Amino acid sequence: MVKKILLVIGLLLLLIVAATTTLVIRPDLLRGAIASGAQRFAGLDLHIADIQSHTSPVRLEIRGVKLANPSWPEPKLLSLEHLTLTLSEVPFGEKPFWSLSGGGLDVRVAKNRDGELNWLTGKLQGSDEQEPPAESGLPQLPGDFSFNKITLQDISISYRSPDNEDLQIVIPEVRGERLEHGNGELELRLRYREQAFALRGKIDLFDPAQGIVDYRVALEHSDLDLSSEGRLVLNPNLQDSDLRAELALRRVDRLASLAQVELPDLPAIKASTQLTITPNYEFSELTLAVGENQLTGGVTLSPDASRIDAKLSSQSLALDPLIALFAPPAETDTSTAQTNTAAAKPVASNEAEMDWTWLSKQTVNAELAVAKLSAQGWNISGLKLNTRLDKAIHLEAAASTIREEASGRDIPDFTSKLVITPLAVQTQGADADIDLAITQSELKVNASGKVNLNGTSDNSLKLTASAPRSADLWALGLLPWQEAGALKIDATIDSPSSKEYTVDAQLGLGEQRAEFDLRFNPAIDDGATAQLNGDIALSKISLAFMNDVAAGEVVNTEPAPAPAGDGKVLSNEPLPFDAMKQLDAKLNITLTSIDTGHLLISKATFQPTLNKGHLKLPSTRISVPEGEAYIDLEIDASKTSPQIATSIKIDSSNYGKLGLDKAAGIKKGHGKIRVDLRANGSNPRQLAASASGRVDMKVKDLVAKGNALNLIGSDVLSATIDKLNPFREKRTTTKLECVATHFKGENGRFYTKNGIAVETKETKIIGTGSLDFRDEELLFSVTPIARTGVGVNVGAAAGLVRLAGSFSKPKVEADPAGMFTSGLSTGAALYTGGLSILAQGLIKRALYSGSACDGELDEIPAADEIPEELLNPPQPAADGQATEAAGNEANSAGADNNPAP
């Protein structure tokens, strides 16, 4: 397009200049000849208002030039107010012979929707159907400039697009001047979209015969300075040219508006380089500065850009300001989040073929060294990056120290190497071999195998990792764990098809071992369910290293925070039962020597199955030291309200080894525990409120640290025990001869009738009460009675204690408002310390000469009735002496070690 416009303008100027020889005779006669030539050769209408000639010096003055295309809807193409051509010497001699000045030039260019240009009439299009062949080289430069001075003012160029969008460039002045032989300068001032530019340059024809030019050019704008100088050798590839360029960009927003685009408010940018063409493009002394960040170094490009060599470095890079500029705005539309969630689900698709042809045609070797880099709260020292492309992709990274500021974590001596080698020029399925190696001090991670880079099938990856000290790994992950021995991981991950994944892995941590042989089939099709099958084997597993407190570390003893919201302890947050509907599973899990921190499992084999939200764990035997347990669990999440049923049975000769030793400092103990529960609901509160079943426990001969009755950490229960415990002296250990509980319940309400008992050599503590999980309320009545021999000395009763209230705020009361003495006989009130008839059932239990742990597991022993001598004791004497005697008799009875049963 530009070429054809220049052809028209050149033809016009040729007609004008060719007529200069006749100017002296009659210049006005040329107007008709020029106009008719324009119509004949170009099909354009040309009008010249006036042509004048002068002889001293010889010059031609033209005014009122108008050029139009009569076949275009808007015919006007060009208008020129005035133009003066001055001849100072004989034309086409060795010296400069002409000067040109003019002003008021208006050029209009338009294109319609058919792609036609307003400057090209039918004659011009027909005469220029074939472009002349391109020349192989540039024409030889003249020895000197042929002009003395060129000055053009008030130039306007307008363009109208096929969509009727108008663009206008205003050039207030174009000036060119010959300074001396082979030396001239150029100045152009331009205004576009209300912004002004100035281009200034100087050209020295150093060796015109060889096409060598020395130049200096500068582009100025209120926000931009661009300058370049050097030597150009004008051969086809500019070989042996040597030049320097500098850029200073102060702000980008106004320049971006010229192209009608929006860019972030970038900091100031500076760039400079020395370019040498050998014929490679060698950028040396390269400097790029964005704000306070600066890169220096050099880059070499081959002429066709098929080879790139770069070596860059920086003392300091702070990337957070740049990241903030280009960070996307925060998502506020919930529909977007839902769309993203849906997109995360695997979708079956036809995998596209990968084309690696570009890699065989491209060679890159790039190095970057940064002394200090900071980004997103991370500081990296001694960073080195190396990228190499040569039929394979090689990526290397190393850092002397990586530090996370928020946690103070230091990661020293980090290195990584990744090699990606295509399997063929065109690949589908498995695309490349990869080899990844990561080291951090003595930690080593390696991955190798075939990968599918744009699909999920035909992957086969081998993963290994090792660390001689696991404590170093915990520190790397900010985990407060203790040394657990050397770490070793050996895993193979395969996906022979897009619908199947297999994992075969062996993990070792000290003496601990874990083995996985799993097969996973994702839910790709709509309505399908993911499948997980396989074997898991764990042996010699101990989680003690996760719980040990380091030397000098203070254990947090603050009480748990009070429940929030509605004041309830049980949460109403939904449990993830829906997730059970997304996966079907059949597993075989084998445990050998597993220490959970509280419980040591000698051996157990679990075979859980999950089918359409229905989880079944059939009766499973768990062998523990000096005992065994059975667990049976079923969760049906396929129903509207999920249902849970569980049965747990424990029979042990040493409950201390089942976790009581570590949890509460209680050792030994033999007996049985049975739990049978069923419930339904979608959250913990609903499950507890609907629970039904029973809990029974009888365990004998427990040995506890300190006062056995002060072992419970709850403030409320500690206060209860404090009121009940008749023994205030400090003890190293306390032997619990019997601990028994019996609860049964329905729809969230569990109760026990005289079904709580704790027995020591000196006392029996008997209790009755209920737990209401629907309203989260409790009510217990508990009494201690001192023991002598096999009977009970009721005269040494400590009194009744009531524990009542909500789960979150229970209260402890001792005989509140005398309510426990209501309806009690005089003798019973005297000899039982004021126990009410409500507590007479407790007294019967206490009078039972055997142990609460005797008999079958669900049996609650009790005396048939309260002895008569307790209900109707002897009356005291009428006088003081008799009263004293009665008191002595009562004291004597209290000392009897063998009262009547």
JOKAZI-V858445 format. One record per residue. N is the residue number from 1. RES is the residue in three letters. SS is DSSP state (H for helix, E for strand, C for the rest). Layout:
# JOKAZI-V858445
n=[N,N]
res=[RES,RES]
ss=[SS,SS]
This chain:
# JOKAZI-V858445
n=[1,2,3,4,5,6,7,8,9,10,11,12,13,14,15,16,17,18,19,20,21,22,23,24,25,26,27,28,29,30,31,32,33,34,35,36,37,38,39,40,41,42,43,44,45,46,47,48,49,50,51,52,53,54,55,56,57,58,59,60,61,62,63,64,65,66,67,68,69,70,71,72,73,74,75,76,77,78,79,80,81,82,83,84,85,86,87,88,89,90,91,92,93,94,95,96,97,98,99,100,101,102,103,104,105,106,107,108,109,110,111,112,113,114,115,116,117,118,119,120,121,122,123,124,125,126,127,128,129,130,131,132,133,134,135,136,137,138,139,140,141,142,143,144,145,146,147,148,149,150,151,152,153,154,155,156,157,158,159,160,161,162,163,164,165,166,167,168,169,170,171,172,173,174,175,176,177,178,179,180,181,182,183,184,185,186,187,188,189,190,191,192,193,194,195,196,197,198,199,200,201,202,203,204,205,206,207,208,209,210,211,212,213,214,215,216,217,218,219,220,221,222,223,224,225,226,227,228,229,230,231,232,233,234,235,236,237,238,239,240,241,242,243,244,245,246,247,248,249,250,251,252,253,254,255,256,257,258,259,260,261,262,263,264,265,266,267,268,269,270,271,272,273,274,275,276,277,278,279,280,281,282,283,284,285,286,287,288,289,290,291,292,293,294,295,296,297,298,299,300,301,302,303,304,305,306,307,308,309,310,311,312,313,314,315,316,317,318,319,320,321,322,323,324,325,326,327,328,329,330,331,332,333,334,335,336,337,338,339,340,341,342,343,344,345,346,347,348,349,350,351,352,353,354,355,356,357,358,359,360,361,362,363,364,365,366,367,368,369,370,371,372,373,374,375,376,377,378,379,380,381,382,383,384,385,386,387,388,389,390,391,392,393,394,395,396,397,398,399,400,401,402,403,404,405,406,407,408,409,410,411,412,413,414,415,416,417,418,419,420,421,422,423,424,425,426,427,428,429,430,431,432,433,434,435,436,437,438,439,440,441,442,443,444,445,446,447,448,449,450,451,452,453,454,455,456,457,458,459,460,461,462,463,464,465,466,467,468,469,470,471,472,473,474,475,476,477,478,479,480,481,482,483,484,485,486,487,488,489,490,491,492,493,494,495,496,497,498,499,500,501,502,503,504,505,506,507,508,509,510,511,512,513,514,515,516,517,518,519,520,521,522,523,524,525,526,527,528,529,530,531,532,533,534,535,536,537,538,539,540,541,542,543,544,545,546,547,548,549,550,551,552,553,554,555,556,557,558,559,560,561,562,563,564,565,566,567,568,569,570,571,572,573,574,575,576,577,578,579,580,581,582,583,584,585,586,587,588,589,590,591,592,593,594,595,596,597,598,599,600,601,602,603,604,605,606,607,608,609,610,611,612,613,614,615,616,617,618,619,620,621,622,623,624,625,626,627,628,629,630,631,632,633,634,635,636,637,638,639,640,641,642,643,644,645,646,647,648,649,650,651,652,653,654,655,656,657,658,659,660,661,662,663,664,665,666,667,668,669,670,671,672,673,674,675,676,677,678,679,680,681,682,683,684,685,686,687,688,689,690,691,692,693,694,695,696,697,698,699,700,701,702,703,704,705,706,707,708,709,710,711,712,713,714,715,716,717,718,719,720,721,722,723,724,725,726,727,728,729,730,731,732,733,734,735,736,737,738,739,740,741,742,743,744,745,746,747,748,749,750,751,752,753,754,755,756,757,758,759,760,761,762,763,764,765,766,767,768,769,770,771,772,773,774,775,776,777,778,779,780,781,782,783,784,785,786,787,788,789,790,791,792,793,794,795,796,797,798,799,800,801,802,803,804,805,806,807,808,809,810,811,812,813,814,815,816,817,818,819,820,821,822,823,824,825,826,827,828,829,830,831,832,833,834,835,836,837,838,839,840,841,842,843,844,845,846,847,848,849,850,851,852,853,854,855,856,857,858,859,860,861,862,863,864,865,866,867,868,869,870,871,872,873,874,875,876,877,878,879,880,881,882,883,884,885,886,887,888,889,890,891,892,893,894,895,896,897,898,899,900,901]
res=[MET,VAL,LYS,LYS,ILE,LEU,LEU,VAL,ILE,GLY,LEU,LEU,LEU,LEU,LEU,ILE,VAL,ALA,ALA,THR,THR,THR,LEU,VAL,ILE,ARG,PRO,ASP,LEU,LEU,ARG,GLY,ALA,ILE,ALA,SER,GLY,ALA,GLN,ARG,PHE,ALA,GLY,LEU,ASP,LEU,HIS,ILE,ALA,ASP,ILE,GLN,SER,HIS,THR,SER,PRO,VAL,ARG,LEU,GLU,ILE,ARG,GLY,VAL,LYS,LEU,ALA,ASN,PRO,SER,TRP,PRO,GLU,PRO,LYS,LEU,LEU,SER,LEU,GLU,HIS,LEU,THR,LEU,THR,LEU,SER,GLU,VAL,PRO,PHE,GLY,GLU,LYS,PRO,PHE,TRP,SER,LEU,SER,GLY,GLY,GLY,LEU,ASP,VAL,ARG,VAL,ALA,LYS,ASN,ARG,ASP,GLY,GLU,LEU,ASN,TRP,LEU,THR,GLY,LYS,LEU,GLN,GLY,SER,ASP,GLU,GLN,GLU,PRO,PRO,ALA,GLU,SER,GLY,LEU,PRO,GLN,LEU,PRO,GLY,ASP,PHE,SER,PHE,ASN,LYS,ILE,THR,LEU,GLN,ASP,ILE,SER,ILE,SER,TYR,ARG,SER,PRO,ASP,ASN,GLU,ASP,LEU,GLN,ILE,VAL,ILE,PRO,GLU,VAL,ARG,GLY,GLU,ARG,LEU,GLU,HIS,GLY,ASN,GLY,GLU,LEU,GLU,LEU,ARG,LEU,ARG,TYR,ARG,GLU,GLN,ALA,PHE,ALA,LEU,ARG,GLY,LYS,ILE,ASP,LEU,PHE,ASP,PRO,ALA,GLN,GLY,ILE,VAL,ASP,TYR,ARG,VAL,ALA,LEU,GLU,HIS,SER,ASP,LEU,ASP,LEU,SER,SER,GLU,GLY,ARG,LEU,VAL,LEU,ASN,PRO,ASN,LEU,GLN,ASP,SER,ASP,LEU,ARG,ALA,GLU,LEU,ALA,LEU,ARG,ARG,VAL,ASP,ARG,LEU,ALA,SER,LEU,ALA,GLN,VAL,GLU,LEU,PRO,ASP,LEU,PRO,ALA,ILE,LYS,ALA,SER,THR,GLN,LEU,THR,ILE,THR,PRO,ASN,TYR,GLU,PHE,SER,GLU,LEU,THR,LEU,ALA,VAL,GLY,GLU,ASN,GLN,LEU,THR,GLY,GLY,VAL,THR,LEU,SER,PRO,ASP,ALA,SER,ARG,ILE,ASP,ALA,LYS,LEU,SER,SER,GLN,SER,LEU,ALA,LEU,ASP,PRO,LEU,ILE,ALA,LEU,PHE,ALA,PRO,PRO,ALA,GLU,THR,ASP,THR,SER,THR,ALA,GLN,THR,ASN,THR,ALA,ALA,ALA,LYS,PRO,VAL,ALA,SER,ASN,GLU,ALA,GLU,MET,ASP,TRP,THR,TRP,LEU,SER,LYS,GLN,THR,VAL,ASN,ALA,GLU,LEU,ALA,VAL,ALA,LYS,LEU,SER,ALA,GLN,GLY,TRP,ASN,ILE,SER,GLY,LEU,LYS,LEU,ASN,THR,ARG,LEU,ASP,LYS,ALA,ILE,HIS,LEU,GLU,ALA,ALA,ALA,SER,THR,ILE,ARG,GLU,GLU,ALA,SER,GLY,ARG,ASP,ILE,PRO,ASP,PHE,THR,SER,LYS,LEU,VAL,ILE,THR,PRO,LEU,ALA,VAL,GLN,THR,GLN,GLY,ALA,ASP,ALA,ASP,ILE,ASP,LEU,ALA,ILE,THR,GLN,SER,GLU,LEU,LYS,VAL,ASN,ALA,SER,GLY,LYS,VAL,ASN,LEU,ASN,GLY,THR,SER,ASP,ASN,SER,LEU,LYS,LEU,THR,ALA,SER,ALA,PRO,ARG,SER,ALA,ASP,LEU,TRP,ALA,LEU,GLY,LEU,LEU,PRO,TRP,GLN,GLU,ALA,GLY,ALA,LEU,LYS,ILE,ASP,ALA,THR,ILE,ASP,SER,PRO,SER,SER,LYS,GLU,TYR,THR,VAL,ASP,ALA,GLN,LEU,GLY,LEU,GLY,GLU,GLN,ARG,ALA,GLU,PHE,ASP,LEU,ARG,PHE,ASN,PRO,ALA,ILE,ASP,ASP,GLY,ALA,THR,ALA,GLN,LEU,ASN,GLY,ASP,ILE,ALA,LEU,SER,LYS,ILE,SER,LEU,ALA,PHE,MET,ASN,ASP,VAL,ALA,ALA,GLY,GLU,VAL,VAL,ASN,THR,GLU,PRO,ALA,PRO,ALA,PRO,ALA,GLY,ASP,GLY,LYS,VAL,LEU,SER,ASN,GLU,PRO,LEU,PRO,PHE,ASP,ALA,MET,LYS,GLN,LEU,ASP,ALA,LYS,LEU,ASN,ILE,THR,LEU,THR,SER,ILE,ASP,THR,GLY,HIS,LEU,LEU,ILE,SER,LYS,ALA,THR,PHE,GLN,PRO,THR,LEU,ASN,LYS,GLY,HIS,LEU,LYS,LEU,PRO,SER,THR,ARG,ILE,SER,VAL,PRO,GLU,GLY,GLU,ALA,TYR,ILE,ASP,LEU,GLU,ILE,ASP,ALA,SER,LYS,THR,SER,PRO,GLN,ILE,ALA,THR,SER,ILE,LYS,ILE,ASP,SER,SER,ASN,TYR,GLY,LYS,LEU,GLY,LEU,ASP,LYS,ALA,ALA,GLY,ILE,LYS,LYS,GLY,HIS,GLY,LYS,ILE,ARG,VAL,ASP,LEU,ARG,ALA,ASN,GLY,SER,ASN,PRO,ARG,GLN,LEU,ALA,ALA,SER,ALA,SER,GLY,ARG,VAL,ASP,MET,LYS,VAL,LYS,ASP,LEU,VAL,ALA,LYS,GLY,ASN,ALA,LEU,ASN,LEU,ILE,GLY,SER,ASP,VAL,LEU,SER,ALA,THR,ILE,ASP,LYS,LEU,ASN,PRO,PHE,ARG,GLU,LYS,ARG,THR,THR,THR,LYS,LEU,GLU,CYS,VAL,ALA,THR,HIS,PHE,LYS,GLY,GLU,ASN,GLY,ARG,PHE,TYR,THR,LYS,ASN,GLY,ILE,ALA,VAL,GLU,THR,LYS,GLU,THR,LYS,ILE,ILE,GLY,THR,GLY,SER,LEU,ASP,PHE,ARG,ASP,GLU,GLU,LEU,LEU,PHE,SER,VAL,THR,PRO,ILE,ALA,ARG,THR,GLY,VAL,GLY,VAL,ASN,VAL,GLY,ALA,ALA,ALA,GLY,LEU,VAL,ARG,LEU,ALA,GLY,SER,PHE,SER,LYS,PRO,LYS,VAL,GLU,ALA,ASP,PRO,ALA,GLY,MET,PHE,THR,SER,GLY,LEU,SER,THR,GLY,ALA,ALA,LEU,TYR,THR,GLY,GLY,LEU,SER,ILE,LEU,ALA,GLN,GLY,LEU,ILE,LYS,ARG,ALA,LEU,TYR,SER,GLY,SER,ALA,CYS,ASP,GLY,GLU,LEU,ASP,GLU,ILE,PRO,ALA,ALA,ASP,GLU,ILE,PRO,GLU,GLU,LEU,LEU,ASN,PRO,PRO,GLN,PRO,ALA,ALA,ASP,GLY,GLN,ALA,THR,GLU,ALA,ALA,GLY,ASN,GLU,ALA,ASN,SER,ALA,GLY,ALA,ASP,ASN,ASN,PRO,ALA,PRO]
ss=[C,H,H,H,H,H,H,H,H,H,H,H,H,H,H,H,H,H,C,H,H,H,H,H,H,H,H,H,H,H,H,H,H,H,H,H,H,H,H,H,H,H,C,C,E,E,E,E,E,E,E,E,E,E,E,C,C,E,E,E,E,E,E,E,E,E,E,E,C,C,C,C,C,C,C,E,E,E,E,E,E,E,E,E,E,E,E,C,C,C,C,C,C,C,C,C,C,E,E,E,E,E,E,E,E,E,E,E,E,E,E,C,C,C,C,C,E,C,C,C,C,H,H,H,H,H,H,C,C,C,C,C,C,C,C,C,C,C,C,C,C,C,C,C,C,C,E,E,E,E,E,E,E,E,E,E,E,E,E,E,C,C,C,C,C,E,E,E,E,E,E,E,E,E,E,E,E,E,E,E,C,C,E,E,E,E,E,E,E,E,E,E,C,C,E,E,E,E,E,E,E,E,E,E,E,E,E,H,H,H,C,E,E,E,E,E,E,E,E,E,E,C,C,E,E,E,E,E,E,E,E,E,E,C,C,C,C,C,C,C,C,E,E,E,E,E,E,E,E,C,C,C,H,H,H,H,H,H,C,C,C,C,C,C,C,C,C,C,E,E,E,E,E,E,E,E,E,C,C,C,E,E,E,E,E,E,E,E,E,E,C,C,E,E,E,E,E,E,E,E,E,C,C,C,C,C,E,E,E,E,E,E,E,E,C,C,E,E,C,H,H,H,H,H,H,H,C,C,C,C,C,C,C,H,H,H,H,H,H,H,H,H,H,C,C,C,C,C,C,C,C,C,C,E,E,C,H,H,H,H,H,C,E,E,E,E,E,E,E,E,E,E,E,E,E,C,C,E,E,E,E,E,E,E,E,E,E,E,E,C,C,C,E,E,E,E,E,E,E,E,E,E,E,E,C,C,C,C,E,E,E,E,E,E,E,E,E,E,E,E,E,E,C,C,C,E,E,C,C,C,C,E,E,E,E,E,E,E,E,E,C,C,E,E,E,E,E,E,E,E,E,C,C,C,C,C,C,C,E,E,E,E,E,E,E,E,E,C,C,H,H,H,H,H,H,H,C,C,C,C,C,C,C,C,C,C,E,E,E,E,E,E,E,E,E,E,E,C,C,E,E,E,E,E,E,E,E,E,E,C,C,E,E,E,E,E,E,E,E,E,E,C,C,C,C,C,C,C,C,E,E,E,E,E,E,E,E,E,E,E,E,E,C,H,H,H,H,C,C,C,C,C,C,C,C,C,C,C,C,C,C,C,C,C,C,C,C,C,C,C,C,C,C,E,C,C,H,H,H,H,H,H,E,E,E,E,E,E,E,E,E,E,E,E,E,C,C,C,C,E,E,E,E,E,E,E,C,C,E,E,E,C,C,E,E,E,E,E,E,E,E,E,E,E,C,C,E,E,E,E,E,E,E,E,E,E,C,C,C,C,C,C,E,E,E,E,E,E,E,E,E,E,C,C,H,H,H,H,C,H,H,H,H,H,C,E,E,E,E,E,E,E,E,E,E,E,E,E,E,E,C,C,E,H,H,H,H,H,H,H,C,E,E,E,E,E,E,E,E,E,E,E,E,E,E,C,C,H,H,H,C,C,C,C,H,H,H,H,H,H,H,H,H,H,C,C,C,C,C,C,C,C,E,E,E,E,E,E,E,E,E,E,E,E,E,E,C,C,E,E,E,E,E,E,E,E,E,E,E,C,C,C,E,E,E,E,E,E,E,E,E,E,C,C,C,C,E,E,E,E,E,E,E,E,E,E,E,E,C,C,E,E,C,H,H,H,C,C,E,E,E,E,E,E,E,E,C,C,C,E,E,E,E,E,C,H,H,H,H,H,H,C,C,C,C,H,H,H,H,H,H,C,C,C,C,C,H,H,H,H,H,H,H,H,H,H,H,C,C,C,C,C,C,C,C,C,C,C,C,C,C,C,C,C,C,C,C,H,H,H,H,C,C,C,C,C,C,C,C,H,H,H,H,H,H,H,H,H,H,H,H,H,H,H,H,C,C,C,C,C,C]
